[in-house]
Amino acid sequence: MRKITVLALACAIVLIATPPASSQARLDIGAIVPKGGDFSFGKVATTNTDGFLDEWPLVPLPEVGLYYQGDFGLVKLGIGARVFSIIAENMAWPNAYAELDVGKVAIDAQVGAGAFFMLGLATRADFGQVLIPDISAWFKVGKIGVFRLGGGAAGLYVPEAFGKAMFILFYIGGKASMTL
């Protein structure tokens, strides 16, 4: 898995660096609201998490992403970092994304890999087998489509914490996606 991750990130860097005239910085600021989640792709023996998101209150989790983006018409590719905040804890990881931009709809496929940082009460870093995939669809609001509403599913695969299981989180949210 490590070789595939390194190869995917290297390809993304090459693709983004190829057309420097159309490359730019992108900032995503928003929040998601978890609507459900569970472990899949195996069982977790050390954690009892059955239904812990079933009673999740309507509390948004702030999110920020900063990327170097290449614009290829309908497709945008970017590489950078993504950060989530859960009250007293912030989680960050390196992230790459591909976005299909079809009029008022944007479909994002993202993957974070190789590292996971926690900053706050439980400050620590985890390197190696960390995979954070995310797929989402967003409806662009307004004339220029900076503000977006949508939802998706994100995964968290950390074998040292969850064994062979991947946690899948379903969410709705909103964000502002701006080129700098």
Long-range contacts (C-beta under 8 A, 24 or more apart in sequence): 1-129, 1-131, 2-114, 2-128, 2-129, 5-113, 5-114, 5-131, 6-114, 8-96, 8-111, 8-113, 9-79, 9-94, 9-96, 9-113, 9-114, 12-77, 12-78, 12-79, 12-96, 13-79, 15-70, 15-72, 15-77, 16-68, 16-69, 16-70, 16-77, 16-78, 16-79, 17-70, 18-70, 19-70, 19-71, 19-72, 22-70, 22-71, 22-72, 23-68, 23-69, 23-70, 23-71, 24-68, 24-69, 24-71, 24-179, 24-180, 25-66, 25-67, 25-68, 25-69, 25-179, 25-180, 26-65, 26-66, 26-67, 26-68, 26-69, 26-76, 26-78, 26-80, 26-177, 26-178, 26-179, 26-180, 27-64, 27-65, 27-66, 27-67, 27-177, 27-178, 27-179, 27-180, 28-63, 28-64, 28-65, 28-66, 28-67, 28-175, 28-176, 28-177, 28-178, 29-63, 29-64, 29-175, 29-176, 29-178, 30-62, 30-63, 30-148, 30-173, 30-174, 30-175, 30-176, 31-60, 31-61, 31-62, 31-63, 31-173, 31-174, 31-175, 32-60, 32-61, 32-63, 32-171, 32-172, 32-173, 33-58, 33-59, 33-60, 33-61, 33-171, 33-172, 33-173, 34-61, 34-169, 34-170, 34-171, 35-151, 35-170, 35-171, 35-172, 36-169, 36-170, 37-167, 37-168, 37-169, 37-170, 38-167, 38-168, 39-162, 39-165, 39-166, 39-167, 39-168, 40-165, 40-166, 40-168, 41-164, 41-165, 41-166, 42-163, 42-164, 42-165, 42-166, 43-163, 43-164, 43-165, 44-162, 44-163, 44-165, 45-163, 46-163, 47-162, 49-167, 53-169, 60-173, 61-85, 61-86, 63-173, 63-175, 65-95, 67-95, 67-97, 69-179, 74-100, 74-101, 74-102, 75-99, 75-100, 75-101, 76-101, 82-110, 82-112, 88-120, 88-121, 89-118, 89-119, 89-120, 89-121, 89-122, 90-118, 90-119, 90-120, 91-116, 91-117, 91-118, 91-119, 92-116, 92-117, 92-119, 93-117, 93-130, 93-132, 95-132, 104-139, 104-140, 104-145, 105-137, 105-138, 105-139, 105-140, 106-137, 106-138, 106-140, 106-145, 106-148, 106-150, 106-177, 107-135, 107-136, 107-137, 107-138, 108-134, 108-135, 108-136, 108-137, 108-138, 108-152, 109-133, 109-134, 109-135, 110-134, 110-135, 110-136, 116-158, 126-158, 126-160, 126-161, 128-160, 129-157, 129-158, 129-159, 129-160, 130-157, 130-158, 131-155, 131-156, 131-157, 131-166, 132-156, 132-157, 133-157, 138-175, 138-177, 146-176, 146-177, 146-178, 147-174, 147-175, 147-176, 148-174, 148-175, 148-176, 148-177, 149-173, 149-174, 150-174
